Amino acid sequence: MTIGEIIIWIIVGGFAGTLAGRVVTLKREGLGRWLNLLVGMAGAVIGGLLFRLLRIDLGLGQLKVTFEDLIAAFLGSLLVIFAWRLLEKARRKSPGNRRPRR
C-alpha cells in the first residue's frame, strides 16, 4: 500500500464515518466530529481489507476514489460502530462495572 493510497483511505474514511454516524444516530452531527473521523478511518481500513479478502475488485486505478471505496469504507464504519456498541453493552452488563446506588 502506497502513501497515496493511505491518504485516500483517510479522506474516504472520514466521509464514510460521518455518513455512518448520521445513519446510526439519525442526527445531523452523527457521533461527533472526531469520533466520526476515527470510526471512518477504522472502517475504511476494515472495509478495504474485507474487499481485498473477498476479492472485490472493479479493476479501476489505484489512486482514484471510486464508488467501491466509498461502499467499503461505509460498510467498514458500520461494522466498527456495531462492534463498539456490542462492547459497550457487554461492559454495562458486567457486574464489576455497576455503580452502587445512593
C-alpha positions in Angstrom: 0.0 0.0 0.0 1.5 3.4 -1.0 1.3 6.6 0.9 -1.1 8.0 -1.7 -3.5 5.1 -1.1 -3.3 5.7 2.7 -4.1 9.3 2.3 -7.1 8.5 0.0 -8.4 5.9 2.6 -8.2 8.6 5.4 -10.2 11.0 3.3 -12.7 8.4 2.2 -12.8 7.1 5.7 -13.7 10.5 7.2 -16.5 10.9 4.7 -17.8 7.3 5.3 -17.5 7.7 9.1 -19.6 10.9 9.0 -22.2 9.2 6.8 -22.3 6.0 9.0 -22.6 8.1 12.2 -25.5 10.0 10.8 -27.3 6.8 9.7 -26.8 5.1 13.0 -27.7 8.1 15.3 -30.3 9.7 12.9 -28.7 13.1 13.9 -27.0 15.6 11.6 -23.8 15.6 13.7 -23.6 11.8 13.8 -21.3 10.6 16.6 -19.4 13.9 16.7 -16.6 15.3 14.5 -13.6 13.4 15.9 -15.4 10.1 16.6 -16.9 10.2 13.1 -13.4 10.6 11.7 -11.9 7.9 13.8 -14.7 5.4 13.1 -14.4 6.3 9.4 -10.7 5.7 9.2 -11.0 2.4 11.1 -14.0 1.5 8.9 -12.0 2.4 5.7 -9.2 0.1 6.8 -11.5 -2.8 7.7 -13.7 -2.3 4.7 -10.6 -2.2 2.4 -9.2 -5.3 3.9 -12.6 -7.1 3.6 -12.9 -6.1 0.0 -9.4 -7.5 -0.6 -10.2 -10.7 1.2 -13.4 -11.2 -0.7 -11.5 -10.2 -3.9 -14.0 -7.5 -4.8 -12.1 -5.5 -7.4 -13.6 -3.5 -10.2 -10.2 -3.1 -11.9 -10.0 0.6 -11.5 -6.9 2.7 -10.9 -5.2 2.6 -7.6 -5.4 6.3 -6.5 -8.9 7.0 -7.7 -11.7 7.4 -5.2 -14.3 5.0 -6.6 -17.8 4.1 -5.5 -16.3 0.8 -4.4 -14.0 2.7 -2.0 -16.9 4.6 -0.5 -19.0 1.5 -0.1 -16.1 -0.4 1.5 -15.4 2.4 3.9 -19.1 2.9 4.8 -19.7 -0.8 5.5 -16.5 -1.0 7.5 -17.6 2.1 9.5 -20.9 0.4 10.2 -19.1 -2.7 11.4 -16.9 -0.6 13.7 -19.9 1.1 15.2 -21.7 -2.2 15.6 -18.7 -3.8 17.4 -18.3 -0.7 19.6 -21.9 -0.8 20.7 -21.7 -4.6 21.4 -18.6 -3.9 23.6 -20.4 -1.0 25.4 -23.4 -3.2 26.0 -21.3 -6.1 27.4 -19.4 -3.6 29.6 -22.6 -2.2 31.1 -23.8 -5.7 31.9 -20.6 -6.7 33.6 -21.1 -7.0 37.4 -17.8 -5.3 38.1 -18.8 -2.1 36.3 -22.0 -1.4 38.2 -22.1 1.7 40.4 -23.7 1.5 43.8 -27.0 3.3 44.2 -27.2 6.2 46.6 
